[in-house]
Amino acid sequence: MRKLALIWLAMIVAACAGRTGGTARAGEQGVCRGKASPPSLVRRLNHVEYNRTLRDLFPGIDIPPQTVVVDLPIHGFENATRSLNPSAVLIEQYADSARIVARVAAENRGTFMPCVVRGQDFECGREMIESFGPRAYRRPLTAEEQQRYEALFKLHLDTSDDDFVGAVEVALQAFLQAPQFLYRIENGAAEDGRPMVALTDYEMASRLSYLLWQSMPDAALFEAAARGELRTSSQVAAQARRMLADPRATAAVLDFHRQWLGFDELMDENKDPVRFPTWNDTLRAAMREESDRFVAHLYASNADMLAGLLTSRATFVNEPLARFYGVPYSGEGWQAAQLPEGQRSGILTRGNFLAAHAHTTNGSPPLRGVAVLDRLLCDPLPPPPPNANLSTPVNTGPTPRTNRDLFAERTSPAECRDCHVDIDGIGFGFEAYDATGAFRTHDSGLPVNASGEVRSSQDIDGPFNGAVELSDKLAGSQQVRACMVRNWFRYAFAREPLQADACALDAYRAALDKHRGDIRELLVAIASSYPFMHRAAADRQAL
């Protein structure tokens, strides 16, 4: 069986020509129409998209999550096209996964087979290929592709001692290792001299589903593509609004925030057990889950999500987290709660961010300041020089000194000040939180000084006192809002925006402002925009 699958994989790679089927849309006048976008590479499913596609490809079957290489993030995002190159390890993992998934699916074939099997039933196998193939390829199979799969199926029936189940398994392995399954190939319409080419209906269906669900299109989206109803901005917007009400959209929004704000970075953090005896895996896991619950709550509220992300005191706690935050708790499980006023507000004052951007013994103003500059203000700084001392500063004298004093001394040399005047100006505002993120008013027996100053921003320069006040400033910043839109662009287009994308960024920002910060409407604006519905004319993708 393995030999047959490998032979088939070689045949299909040699035969495929990147055809995507469907009809190109005539298009409609829209914002940024005719603006040329940079060429893009063929996009492979990343590890999240791969597993969610397997789940939706076999509904009703408990497909075990498959372990594949986690793709290298670029600007925090794991779907950046430049990082999705295949490797020998990944190819082997895909082959192993195809065997595992095909075996599970074949054993539970009754949930997706379109016919009743009667022995060595080639006709039932043909029907299976005819119904399953378009869902795996995310477009109709060509006659040639249908024939190749039928030939593979029949070859197994004729030459193997296995029964019908084995033939199904081999066919499924071939589908799951096909480039048309693992990659999102977009060729669009025939080129006519214009700088941009409209995507076909089926290509748009996939773009929509992977933007909003991180998975394959559902039946309604396939049907819309078949009817030619994904050709205008209004048609795409209607589908996007439908899809954004689905729980899969919530999961995708959570994953965007996981990547953008680095929620998983916390899971590698350990703290000094002597100084922080209450720090343990249970508390760390609760902090991590709180982030997802908080984002899901904001998404469901249909409000200004960015403002809520930075200023809301609403949260969800279990018993260890309630004790950590000092909020009332009774009963068991996760409960809604309000964080203490003056101590906590949005995501920057919660355990996940604070503990992840800290050292083992104390908080780190540089790590916290850099995170705010990079992820919320889109103002990344160059890496520290090779000779920079990145260790936690330690007080070696007899007189108590605060963490702030030690870091200020560390970064006082002239060669450090150019960057650290901006970094520490923000980072010192988090000094009311220790290495675990616990609130404190004293450090080493001395009063905490959490005053700071934002410098070199576009619209919020000035002093502040504490991270709650900083969060309020950030929530009112147009630069922060533009930065969030920029990060949604990175996620949606799987690349860094360039000068040619300025029109699109302005349009997406205007849509967000028009709808008072509603993330759903930002995503509708992206999905139904001219740049998202087209590709560069010189960017033909073929395998």
C-alpha positions as CSV (number, residue, x, y, z in Angstrom):
1,M,0.0,0.0,0.0
2,R,2.8,2.4,0.8
3,K,4.5,1.7,-2.5
4,L,1.2,2.4,-4.4
5,A,0.8,5.7,-2.5
6,L,4.4,6.8,-3.3
7,I,3.9,5.9,-7.0
8,W,0.7,7.9,-7.0
9,L,2.3,10.9,-5.4
10,A,5.0,11.0,-8.1
11,M,2.3,10.7,-10.8
12,I,0.2,13.5,-9.4
13,V,3.0,16.0,-8.9
14,A,4.1,15.4,-12.5
15,A,0.6,15.8,-13.9
16,C,-0.8,18.8,-12.0
17,A,-0.7,22.1,-13.7
18,G,-2.2,24.4,-11.1
19,R,-5.7,24.6,-12.7
20,T,-8.3,25.8,-10.3
21,G,-11.6,25.7,-12.2
22,G,-14.5,28.1,-11.9
23,T,-15.2,31.2,-13.8
24,A,-13.4,34.6,-13.3
25,R,-15.6,37.4,-12.0
26,A,-16.3,40.4,-14.1
27,G,-15.6,42.5,-11.0
28,E,-17.1,45.8,-9.9
29,Q,-15.8,49.3,-9.3
30,G,-14.4,49.4,-5.8
31,V,-11.8,51.0,-3.5
32,C,-8.2,50.6,-4.7
33,R,-9.4,49.1,-8.0
34,G,-6.6,48.6,-10.5
35,K,-3.9,49.1,-7.9
36,A,-1.2,46.6,-8.5
37,S,-0.2,44.4,-5.6
38,P,3.1,42.7,-5.1
39,P,3.4,39.1,-6.5
40,S,2.7,36.4,-3.9
41,L,4.0,32.9,-3.6
42,V,1.9,29.7,-3.5
43,R,0.7,29.3,0.0
44,R,0.9,26.1,1.9
45,L,-1.5,25.3,4.7
46,N,0.2,26.0,8.0
47,H,0.0,23.6,10.9
48,V,-3.3,25.1,12.3
49,E,-4.9,25.3,8.9
50,Y,-3.9,21.8,8.1
51,N,-5.4,20.2,11.2
52,R,-8.6,22.3,11.0
53,T,-9.0,21.3,7.3
54,L,-8.6,17.7,8.2
55,R,-11.3,18.1,10.8
56,D,-13.8,19.7,8.4
57,L,-12.9,17.4,5.5
58,F,-14.1,14.4,7.5
59,P,-17.1,15.6,9.5
60,G,-18.4,13.2,12.1
61,I,-15.1,11.3,12.3
62,D,-12.7,11.9,15.3
63,I,-9.6,12.7,13.4
64,P,-6.6,12.9,15.8
65,P,-4.6,16.1,15.7
66,Q,-1.6,15.6,13.5
67,T,1.9,16.7,14.6
68,V,3.6,18.7,11.9
69,V,6.4,21.2,12.1
70,V,5.3,24.6,13.5
71,D,6.1,27.2,10.9
72,L,8.6,29.9,11.7
73,P,6.6,33.1,12.5
74,I,7.3,36.3,10.7
75,H,6.2,39.4,12.7
76,G,4.5,36.9,14.9
77,F,2.4,35.2,12.3
78,E,2.8,31.6,11.4
79,N,1.0,31.8,8.0
80,A,3.5,34.2,6.3
81,T,4.1,32.8,2.9
82,R,7.9,33.2,3.1
83,S,8.1,30.9,6.0
84,L,6.0,28.1,4.5
85,N,8.7,26.3,2.5
86,P,8.5,22.5,2.6
87,S,11.3,20.5,4.2
88,A,12.3,16.8,4.1
89,V,10.9,16.5,7.7
90,L,7.6,18.1,6.8
91,I,7.1,16.0,3.7
92,E,7.7,12.8,5.8
93,Q,5.3,14.1,8.4
94,Y,2.7,14.7,5.7
95,A,3.1,11.2,4.5
96,D,2.8,9.8,8.0
97,S,-0.3,11.9,8.7
98,A,-1.9,10.9,5.4
99,R,-1.5,7.2,6.4
100,I,-3.0,7.8,9.9
101,V,-5.9,9.9,8.8
102,A,-6.7,7.7,5.8
103,R,-6.8,4.7,8.0
104,V,-9.1,6.3,10.5
105,A,-11.4,7.7,7.8
106,A,-11.5,4.4,5.9
107,E,-12.5,2.5,9.0
108,N,-15.3,5.0,9.5
109,R,-16.1,5.4,5.8
110,G,-19.9,5.2,6.4
111,T,-19.8,8.8,7.5
112,F,-18.6,10.2,4.2
113,M,-19.2,7.5,1.6
114,P,-22.0,8.5,-0.8
115,C,-22.9,4.9,-1.5
116,V,-23.5,1.5,0.0
117,V,-20.5,-0.8,-0.5
118,R,-21.1,-4.2,-2.0
119,G,-17.9,-6.2,-1.9
120,Q,-15.1,-5.0,-4.3
121,D,-17.3,-2.2,-5.5
122,F,-15.5,-0.1,-8.0
123,E,-18.5,2.0,-8.9
124,C,-18.9,3.0,-5.2
125,G,-15.2,4.0,-5.2
126,R,-15.8,6.1,-8.3
127,E,-18.6,7.9,-6.5
128,M,-16.5,8.4,-3.5
129,I,-13.8,10.1,-5.6
130,E,-16.4,12.2,-7.4
131,S,-17.8,13.5,-4.1
132,F,-14.7,13.6,-1.9
133,G,-12.3,14.9,-4.5
134,P,-13.8,18.4,-5.0
135,R,-13.8,19.0,-1.2
136,A,-10.2,17.9,-0.9
137,Y,-9.1,20.0,-3.9
138,R,-11.5,22.8,-2.9
139,R,-12.7,23.0,-6.5
140,P,-14.2,20.6,-9.0
141,L,-11.9,17.8,-10.3
142,T,-11.0,17.9,-13.9
143,A,-12.0,14.8,-16.0
144,E,-8.3,13.8,-16.1
145,E,-7.9,14.1,-12.3
146,Q,-11.1,12.0,-11.8
147,Q,-9.7,9.4,-14.1
148,R,-6.3,9.2,-12.4
149,Y,-7.9,8.7,-9.0
150,E,-10.2,6.0,-10.4
151,A,-7.2,4.3,-12.0
152,L,-5.4,4.3,-8.7
153,F,-8.4,2.9,-6.9
154,K,-9.0,0.2,-9.5
155,L,-5.2,-0.7,-9.5
156,H,-5.4,-1.4,-5.8
157,L,-8.6,-3.5,-6.2
158,D,-7.0,-5.6,-9.0
159,T,-3.5,-6.1,-7.5
160,S,-3.9,-6.1,-3.7
161,D,-5.1,-8.7,-1.3
162,D,-6.7,-5.9,0.7
163,D,-10.5,-5.4,0.4
164,F,-12.4,-2.3,-0.6
165,V,-11.3,-0.5,2.6
166,G,-7.7,-0.7,1.5
167,A,-8.5,0.9,-1.8
168,V,-10.3,3.7,-0.1
169,E,-7.3,4.2,2.2
170,V,-4.9,4.4,-0.7
171,A,-7.1,6.9,-2.6
172,L,-7.4,9.1,0.5
173,Q,-3.7,9.0,1.1
174,A,-3.2,10.2,-2.4
175,F,-5.6,13.1,-1.9
176,L,-4.0,14.1,1.4
177,Q,-0.6,14.3,-0.1
178,A,-1.6,16.0,-3.3
179,P,-0.2,19.6,-3.8
180,Q,-3.8,20.7,-4.6
181,F,-4.7,19.8,-1.0
182,L,-1.6,21.0,0.8
183,Y,-1.3,24.2,-1.1
184,R,-3.7,27.0,-2.0
185,I,-3.1,27.5,-5.8
186,E,-4.6,30.7,-7.2
187,N,-4.4,31.4,-11.0
188,G,-7.5,33.4,-11.5
189,A,-8.8,34.4,-14.9
190,A,-6.9,34.5,-18.1
191,E,-4.6,37.5,-18.2
192,D,-5.8,40.5,-20.3
193,G,-3.1,43.0,-19.9
194,R,-4.4,44.5,-16.6
195,P,-2.0,44.7,-13.6
196,M,-4.5,42.6,-11.5
197,V,-6.4,39.4,-12.3
198,A,-9.7,38.4,-10.6
199,L,-9.7,35.2,-8.7
200,T,-12.2,32.5,-9.7
201,D,-15.2,31.7,-7.5
202,Y,-13.6,28.6,-6.0
203,E,-10.3,30.5,-5.3
204,M,-12.3,33.2,-3.6
205,A,-14.2,30.6,-1.6
206,S,-10.8,29.3,-0.2
207,R,-9.5,32.8,0.4
208,L,-12.6,33.6,2.4
209,S,-12.6,30.4,4.4
210,Y,-8.9,30.4,5.3
211,L,-9.1,34.1,6.3
212,L,-12.2,33.7,8.5
213,W,-12.1,30.1,9.6
214,Q,-8.5,28.9,9.0
215,S,-10.1,25.9,7.2
216,M,-11.8,24.8,4.0
217,P,-15.0,26.2,2.6
218,D,-18.3,24.8,3.9
219,A,-21.1,23.5,1.7
220,A,-22.8,26.9,1.4
221,L,-19.6,28.5,0.2
222,F,-19.0,25.7,-2.3
223,E,-22.5,26.1,-3.6
224,A,-22.1,29.9,-3.9
225,A,-18.9,29.3,-5.9
226,A,-20.7,26.8,-8.2
227,R,-23.4,29.4,-8.9
228,G,-20.9,32.1,-9.7
229,E,-21.9,34.1,-6.6
230,L,-18.5,35.2,-5.3
231,R,-17.7,37.7,-8.1
232,T,-18.7,41.0,-6.6
233,S,-17.8,42.8,-3.4
234,S,-21.4,42.7,-2.2
235,Q,-21.6,38.9,-2.7
236,V,-18.4,38.3,-0.9
237,A,-19.4,40.6,1.9
238,A,-22.7,38.8,2.4
239,Q,-20.8,35.4,2.7
240,A,-18.3,37.0,5.1
241,R,-21.0,38.2,7.4
242,R,-22.6,34.8,7.4
243,M,-19.3,33.1,8.2
244,L,-18.3,35.5,10.9
245,A,-21.4,34.4,12.9
246,D,-20.0,30.8,12.9
247,P,-18.0,29.5,15.9
248,R,-15.1,28.8,13.6
249,A,-14.7,32.5,13.1
250,T,-14.3,32.9,16.9
251,A,-11.6,30.3,16.8
252,A,-9.8,32.1,14.0
253,V,-10.0,35.5,15.8
254,L,-8.5,33.8,18.9
255,D,-5.7,32.4,16.8
256,F,-4.9,35.8,15.3
257,H,-4.6,37.3,18.7
258,R,-2.5,34.4,19.9
259,Q,0.0,35.1,17.2
260,W,-0.2,38.9,17.2
261,L,0.1,39.3,21.0
262,G,2.2,36.2,21.6
263,F,-0.1,34.5,24.0
264,D,1.9,31.2,23.9
265,E,5.2,32.8,25.0
266,L,4.0,32.5,28.6
267,M,4.2,28.7,28.4
268,D,8.0,28.7,28.3
269,E,8.3,31.0,31.3
270,N,9.5,29.7,34.7
271,K,9.9,31.8,37.9
272,D,12.3,31.5,40.8
273,P,10.5,29.0,43.2
274,V,12.0,30.5,46.3
275,R,10.9,34.0,45.5
276,F,7.6,33.0,44.0
277,P,6.4,29.8,45.7
278,T,2.8,30.1,44.3
279,W,4.0,30.0,40.7
280,N,3.2,26.7,39.1
281,D,2.0,25.0,35.9
282,T,-1.7,25.3,37.0
283,L,-1.5,29.1,37.4
284,R,0.4,29.5,34.2
285,A,-2.1,27.4,32.3
286,A,-5.0,29.5,33.8
287,M,-3.3,32.7,32.7
288,R,-3.0,31.4,29.2
289,E,-6.7,30.3,29.1
290,E,-7.8,33.6,30.5
291,S,-6.4,35.3,27.4
292,D,-8.5,33.2,25.0
293,R,-11.7,33.6,27.1
294,F,-11.1,37.4,27.3
295,V,-10.7,37.7,23.5
296,A,-13.7,35.5,22.8
297,H,-15.8,37.6,25.2
298,L,-14.8,40.8,23.4
299,Y,-15.5,39.3,20.0
300,A,-19.0,38.3,21.1
301,S,-19.7,41.7,22.4
302,N,-19.8,43.3,18.9
303,A,-18.1,46.4,20.4
304,D,-14.8,48.2,19.8
305,M,-12.6,45.2,20.3
306,L,-9.3,47.1,20.4
307,A,-10.6,49.5,23.1
308,G,-11.9,46.6,25.1
309,L,-8.6,44.7,24.6
310,L,-6.7,47.5,26.2
311,T,-9.1,48.9,28.8
312,S,-11.8,46.3,29.8
313,R,-11.7,45.0,33.4
314,A,-14.0,42.1,32.5
315,T,-12.4,38.7,32.7
316,F,-12.9,35.0,33.5
317,V,-11.1,33.3,36.4
318,N,-10.8,29.9,37.9
319,E,-9.9,29.4,41.6
320,P,-6.1,29.8,41.2
321,L,-6.4,32.9,39.0
322,A,-9.1,34.5,41.2
323,R,-6.6,34.1,44.2
324,F,-3.8,35.6,42.0
325,Y,-5.9,38.7,41.1
326,G,-7.6,39.0,44.4
327,V,-11.1,38.9,43.1
328,P,-14.2,37.1,44.7
329,Y,-14.7,33.5,43.8
330,S,-17.1,30.8,44.9
331,G,-18.1,27.4,43.5
332,E,-15.9,25.8,40.9
333,G,-14.9,26.1,37.3
334,W,-14.5,29.3,35.3
335,Q,-16.5,32.4,36.3
336,A,-16.9,35.9,35.0
337,A,-15.2,38.5,37.2
338,Q,-14.1,42.2,37.3
339,L,-10.5,43.0,37.9
340,P,-9.6,45.5,40.7
341,E,-10.0,49.1,39.5
342,G,-6.8,51.0,39.5
343,Q,-4.7,47.8,39.4
344,R,-5.8,46.1,36.2
345,S,-7.5,46.9,32.9
346,G,-6.9,45.3,29.5
347,I,-4.5,42.6,28.3
348,L,-1.3,44.5,29.2
349,T,-2.1,44.3,32.9
350,R,-2.9,40.6,33.0
351,G,-0.8,37.7,34.1
352,N,-0.1,36.4,30.6
353,F,1.6,39.5,29.2
354,L,3.3,40.5,32.4
355,A,4.8,37.0,33.3
356,A,5.8,36.3,29.7
357,H,7.7,39.6,29.5
358,A,9.7,39.2,32.6
359,H,12.8,37.4,34.0
360,T,12.7,34.6,36.5
361,T,13.2,36.9,39.5
362,N,11.7,40.3,38.5
363,G,9.9,42.1,35.8
364,S,11.7,43.4,32.7
365,P,11.0,47.0,31.7
366,P,12.9,46.4,28.4
367,L,10.9,43.3,27.4
368,R,7.6,44.9,28.3
369,G,8.5,48.2,26.6
370,V,9.7,46.5,23.4
371,A,6.5,44.4,23.2
372,V,4.3,47.5,23.4
373,L,6.4,49.3,20.8
374,D,6.5,46.4,18.4
375,R,3.1,44.8,18.6
376,L,0.8,47.8,19.4
377,L,2.6,50.8,17.9
378,C,4.3,48.9,15.0
379,D,7.5,50.6,15.9
380,P,10.0,47.8,16.1
381,L,13.5,48.5,17.3
382,P,16.8,46.9,16.1
383,P,18.1,44.0,18.1
384,P,20.5,44.8,20.9
385,P,24.2,44.9,20.0
386,P,26.1,41.7,20.4
387,N,27.9,42.9,23.5
388,A,24.7,43.9,25.3
389,N,24.2,42.5,28.8
390,L,20.8,40.8,28.7
391,S,20.9,39.3,32.2
392,T,18.7,40.4,35.1
393,P,20.5,43.2,36.9
394,V,21.3,42.2,40.5
395,N,21.8,44.6,43.5
396,T,25.2,43.8,45.0
397,G,25.4,46.6,47.4
398,P,24.2,46.9,51.0
399,T,21.4,49.4,50.3
400,P,18.1,48.2,48.9
401,R,17.4,49.3,45.3
402,T,14.3,48.8,43.2
403,N,14.2,46.9,40.0
404,R,13.6,50.2,38.2
405,D,16.8,51.7,39.7
406,L,18.9,48.6,38.6
407,F,17.6,48.7,35.0
408,A,18.0,52.5,34.8
409,E,21.6,52.1,35.8
410,R,22.1,49.2,33.3
411,T,20.8,51.2,30.4
412,S,22.4,54.6,31.3
413,P,25.5,54.4,29.0
414,A,25.3,56.6,26.0
415,E,25.3,53.7,23.6
416,C,22.2,52.3,25.2
417,R,20.2,55.5,25.7
418,D,19.2,56.1,22.1
419,C,16.9,53.0,22.1
420,H,16.2,52.7,25.8
421,V,14.8,56.2,26.2
422,D,11.8,55.0,24.2
423,I,11.8,51.4,25.5
424,D,12.1,52.2,29.2
425,G,9.9,55.2,29.0
426,I,7.1,52.7,28.4
427,G,8.5,49.7,30.2
428,F,8.9,51.5,33.6
429,G,5.2,51.9,33.6
430,F,4.8,48.2,34.4
431,E,6.9,48.3,37.6
432,A,3.7,47.8,39.8
433,Y,3.9,44.1,38.7
434,D,6.5,41.6,39.6
435,A,7.9,38.7,37.5
436,T,4.7,36.7,37.8
437,G,2.5,39.7,37.1
438,A,1.3,40.1,40.7
439,F,0.4,43.6,41.7
440,R,2.7,45.3,44.1
441,T,3.1,48.7,45.7
442,H,6.7,48.1,47.1
443,D,9.8,46.6,45.6
444,S,12.7,45.6,47.9
445,G,10.9,47.5,50.7
446,L,10.8,50.7,48.7
447,P,7.8,52.4,47.1
448,V,7.2,51.4,43.5
449,N,7.7,54.2,40.9
450,A,5.6,53.3,37.9
451,S,5.7,56.6,36.1
452,G,6.6,56.6,32.5
453,E,6.6,58.6,29.3
454,V,5.7,57.7,25.7
455,R,8.2,59.2,23.3
456,S,8.4,59.2,19.5
457,S,4.8,58.2,18.9
458,Q,2.5,59.8,16.4
459,D,-0.2,61.0,18.7
460,I,0.2,60.0,22.4
461,D,3.6,61.4,23.5
462,G,3.6,62.4,27.1
463,P,3.9,61.2,30.7
464,F,1.7,58.6,32.4
465,N,1.6,56.9,35.7
466,G,1.2,53.1,35.7
467,A,0.1,50.5,33.1
468,V,-3.6,51.2,33.5
469,E,-3.1,54.9,32.4
470,L,-0.7,53.7,29.7
471,S,-3.4,51.3,28.4
472,D,-5.9,54.2,28.3
473,K,-3.5,56.3,26.2
474,L,-2.9,53.4,23.8
475,A,-6.6,52.8,23.4
476,G,-7.1,56.3,22.2
477,S,-4.2,56.2,19.8
478,Q,-4.8,56.3,16.1
479,Q,-1.3,54.9,15.6
480,V,-2.3,51.8,17.7
481,R,-5.5,51.4,15.6
482,A,-3.5,51.7,12.4
483,C,-1.0,49.1,13.8
484,M,-3.8,46.6,14.5
485,V,-5.1,47.1,10.9
486,R,-1.6,46.5,9.6
487,N,-1.4,43.3,11.6
488,W,-4.7,42.1,10.2
489,F,-3.3,42.8,6.7
490,R,-0.2,40.7,7.5
491,Y,-2.4,37.9,8.6
492,A,-4.9,38.2,5.7
493,F,-2.3,38.5,2.9
494,A,0.4,36.4,4.6
495,R,3.0,39.1,3.8
496,E,4.3,42.5,4.9
497,P,2.4,45.5,3.5
498,L,4.4,47.6,1.0
499,Q,4.0,51.1,-0.4
500,A,1.7,49.7,-3.1
501,D,-0.7,48.6,-0.3
502,A,-1.2,52.0,1.2
503,C,-4.6,52.5,-0.5
504,A,-5.9,49.2,0.9
505,L,-4.6,49.9,4.4
506,D,-6.4,53.3,4.3
507,A,-9.6,51.7,3.2
508,Y,-9.5,49.1,5.9
509,R,-8.8,51.7,8.5
510,A,-11.7,53.8,7.3
511,A,-14.1,50.8,7.5
512,L,-13.0,50.1,11.1
513,D,-13.6,53.7,12.0
514,K,-16.9,53.9,10.3
515,H,-18.1,50.9,12.3
516,R,-16.7,52.1,15.6
517,G,-14.0,49.5,15.9
518,D,-16.1,46.4,15.0
519,I,-13.6,43.7,14.0
520,R,-16.3,41.9,12.0
521,E,-16.7,44.9,9.7
522,L,-12.9,45.2,9.3
523,L,-12.8,41.6,8.2
524,V,-15.7,42.1,5.8
525,A,-13.9,45.1,4.4
526,I,-10.7,43.1,3.8
527,A,-12.5,40.1,2.4
528,S,-14.6,42.1,-0.1
529,S,-11.8,44.5,-1.2
530,Y,-10.4,44.6,-4.7
531,P,-6.9,43.6,-3.5
532,F,-8.2,40.6,-1.7
533,M,-10.3,39.5,-4.6
534,H,-7.5,39.8,-7.1
535,R,-3.9,38.7,-7.6
536,A,-1.0,40.3,-9.5
537,A,-1.2,39.5,-13.2
538,A,2.4,38.3,-13.4
539,D,1.9,36.0,-10.4
540,R,0.7,32.8,-12.1
541,Q,1.0,29.9,-9.8
542,A,1.6,26.4,-11.2
543,L,3.1,23.3,-9.7
